[in-house]
Amino acid sequence: MGAKRRPLIGITCYVEQARWGPWDAPTALILNTYVEAVSNTGARAVILPPDPVDGDVVSVLDGLVLAGGADIDPARYAATPHPQTAGIRPTRDAGELVLLAAAVERDLPILGVCRGMQLMAVAAGGSLHQHMPDVVGSEEHRPGVGVYGAHDARFAAGSLAARIVGENLKVNSYHHQGVADPGTLTVTGWASDDTIESLEDPERSFYLGVQWHPEATDDHRLFQALTEAAA
């Protein structure tokens, strides 16, 4: 008998102008830290470019990671754009919302990272703070271009997040937007300034969004838990 197939974990990706070798062109890409975080758990990473036509690809996936990235279009939650809202990618918004809906219908294990958590909130009827410094009065969550912030976070006892990483954790962050209203989802984690740090749907087998960037650390417990749920 052959070896058991590794779980297939889809990772959503960006479409951005990128340069490599002689090329400078629109490119479907993702930071390799996401791929490594999935691969290091024994799963097989599959990169998913935006495709708003349908979410049929979830029928061959065992789990899904909604990756970080550009701001979500405020029109998705009936808001007027803030002056600091930038880099909106309508095709990515549309493709990921279709993909998320299909994954939810199949109860696929889902992990949302940063923008991914925000997308989960918007899909659940929630809304976003478009510029966190206006809310918390500091740049703690994104201290500089390409520089991660660091702060404490706490998680509700018994929550999926707490079962995976414990009730307290020092996390890294790189975001200027955050969840204002979680919609139908349950808030289970908070930053030291009470910013929402994790969202869950306890009615589903594995449905977790986190505001920090675990893929950019050596702590891959969230990805390990996703792979175990997908196996």
N, C-alpha and C positions, 0 to 999 in steps of 0.2 A: 504494500500500500504506500502511496505517496505521502509526503509531508502535508500537514494541514495547511490550508491557504491562510496567509496572513490577512487580518481584517483590512479592508480598504477604507481609508479615511480621506474624504474629499476636503480640500482646502480652497476656499475662494481666493481670488487673486485680483490684483490691480490691472488696469490697462493705462500705461503711462508712456510718455516719451522717454526713451532710454538710448544710451550710447554704449556700444561694444564693438571692438574691432573697427571695421570701416563703416558700420551702420549707425544711424541716428534716426530712429523710427518709433511709431507707436508699438508698444510691446506688452504682451501679457506676462506679468512677472509677480513673484512673491519673494520676500526675504527667505533665504535658505534656513534660517533659524526655525521657521515653522515646519519645514520639511524634516529637519533633524529632530525636532521635538516629537514629531509623530513617529519617525523611523526608529528612534531610540527606544520606543516602547514596544517594538516588535510588530508594528503595523506597517502598511504600505501607503505612502502618501500619493494622492492623485490631485493635481492642480486643476481647478475649475475656473476658466475664464467666464466673464459675465455673459449670460445668455438668457434674455427675457422671454424666449418663446415658450419654454416649459421647464419643469423640474424633473423630467423623466429619469435623469441620470441617477437620482436617489435610489432607483430600483436595483442598481448594482453596487451601491455603497453600503458600508456597515456603520459609518459614522460621518459627522460633518463638523468642520471647523470654519466658523465665520471670522475671517482675519480682520486685522485693523486696517486703517487707511483714511481716506478723505472724508470730509464732512458729509453727512446725509443732507439731502435737499430739504430745507425747512418746509417746503410745500407738502412733504409727506406727512407732516403733523400740523398742518394748517397754521404755520407761523410765517412771519415776515423775516427775510434774511437779516441777520445782524451784520454790521460792517466788518466784523472779524471772521464771518463764515466764508470759507474759501475752498477751492478745489473740488467743487461739487461734480460728481460723476453720475449723471442720470441713468446711463445704461447699467452701471454697476448696481445702483440702488434697485432698479427694476429687476435685474437678473437675480440678485440675492434675495429679494422679497419673494419672488416666484419659487426659488430654490428652497427657501426656508419654509414656505407654506407646504410644499411637497414633502419635505423632511418631517414636518410636524404631523402631517396626515399619516405617515408611515411609522410615527413614533421612533424615528431614527435618533440615536444618541447625538446630541448637539452641544458643542462648546463655542461660545462667542467670546472673542477677545477684543477689548476696547471698542472700536467702531462696531464690532460684531454684537457686543452686548447692547449698544445703543440701537442697532437695527432691530434686535429682538424686542426692545421696549416699544419702538415705533410700530412694529408689526402687531404688538399687543394692544394698540390704541393709546400708547403713552406719548410723551414729548420730551424734548431735550432742552437743557440750558445751552445756549449757543456759544457762550464765552464764559468759562468758569471763573476767571479773575473778577468778573462783575459780581459773582455770587459769593466767592470765598475771600476776595480781597487780596489774593496773592497769586504768584506764578508757580506755586509749589508743584502742581501737577504736570507742568511742562516748563521747566526753568530756563531752557534755552533751545536753540535749533539743534535737533539731534541729540539732546541731553535728557536722559531720564531723570525724573524726580524720584524721591524715596520717602515713604511715610508708612506709618503703622496702619493696619486695618484690623477690624474685628468682625467676627462672623457669628450668626445666631446658632446657639447650641442645637444640635440635631439636624442642622441644614446639610444639604449635599456639600456645600463649600467647606463647612466645618469638619465634616467627616473625612474630607480629602486632605485639607491643609491645616486643620486645627482651628481653634477659635480666635487665635491671634497670629498675625503674620506681618513681617516687614515686606512691603511690595514696591515694585518700580512702576512708574507711570509716565505716560507721554500722551497727554490729551488736553485740549483746550475746551472741549465740550463734555457734557455729562448728562446723565438721566435726571430729568426733573420729575416726571410722572412715569411710573413703571407700567401703567395700563393694568392689564389683568395679571401681570406677573407679581411674584412675591420678592420683596427686598430682603436679602439675607446677609448682606455685608455692607460695612460703612468704613470710610476712611476716617482718619483722626479728626478731620474737620466736618464729619458727617456727610460728605459726598457719598452717593450710592456706589458701592464697590462690587456688589454681586447681585444678580437676579436669578430666580429659579421659577420653574413651574412644577410644584410638587405632585401634580397629577400625572406627570410624564416620567418615564423611566430614567432619563438623563437629559436634563434641559437646564444648562447653566451658562450664564454670561458673567464675565469678569471684566472690570475696567482696567486692570493692570496688564502687563505684558509678560506672562510666564515663559513664553517662547524665547525671550531674550535673557533668560536666567538659566542656571543649572538645575533648577527645581522644576521637574517635568511631571510632578504628581498629578496635575490636572489632566495632562495628556495620557498618562498611564491609566487613570481612571476611565477616560473616554475609550481607550482601546479595550480595556477590560469589559466595559459595557457593550462594546461593539462586537466582541468575540462570540 
